[in-house]
Amino acid sequence: MTPLRQRFIQDLQLRNLSPRTVACYVAHVAAFARHFRRSPEVLELEHVRAYQLYLLQEKRASWSLFNQAVCALRFLYKVTLPKDWPVEHLPYGKRPRTIPCVLSRTEVRQLLACVSRPMYRVLLTTLYAAGLRLSEGLHLRVTDIDSARMQLQIRSGKGQKDRLVPLSPTLLDELRVWWRLRRPPTWLFPGRGDRPLHPSSVQRACREAAERAGLTKHATPHTLRHSYATHLLEAGLDVRTLQKLLGHNQLGTTAHYTHVTDERLHAVISPLDLPFDPPRASNSPTSSALTPPTTATPAVANSPRAKRKP
């Protein structure tokens, strides 16, 4: 390990960033150095700009990957290798605001019923029942289940934040059956050795279950979290409570789930299908106001007042 990489990792760890974030930033800086075959110490702002164009035009990187690289390079040249040029000139990409894919409750049941292995089925059920991210579900420990208070303790979520979520009685029954079957010592869903289950295997199991269930939607483990949030909003839960359950920093992130759902969409009536107002009666005030007045000359001429003495 080079002294620069070691110092970069230490600077990240001093700010208590998660191991996953540290590994992600190190990988992006290493790819940046390999692209130019030079140390980041001798590269300047124009090199960073050229690398950003390479990510977009040649590598066709997603906006998420692009912004991760920008975060890593900003940290590198602001903290580890301070430069005389403003780091803020490194632009982020504006991510498109797309509506998340959501499964109906029937589709969720079909998906879970088609998961072949019990461990994957119970894990995916946990993600939906508690609205967890995949990494949060994988790092659940046996001691995180509080059956007395009916809560799940989520440790080291996104942003190194812990939180509590309600524990479904139905989920508790399934977790107890799973524990009796496997009796995991530490991790609730153990993988090889003393590590939790690998995320790629769960993603593959979810994809295969969606194919067996005949789902046409792009169903992933994170889709179950989207479905959890949407179904709670449809049931009447307020957005601020949902924000705490999901572990969001900003309310705007949670408000993204307030998109139009299928049930509300079907309840909307097009103005073309609305009934037209019946024609108003001629003696109504509105119709008399809109009807041009008739000439009253003959009536005035025949009236007694119109007659004059000879």
Summary of the structure (lengths in Angstrom):
residues: 310
radius of gyration: 32.0
end to end distance: 127.1
largest distance: 127.1
contacts: 786
relative contact order: 0.08
helix: 57%
strand: 5%
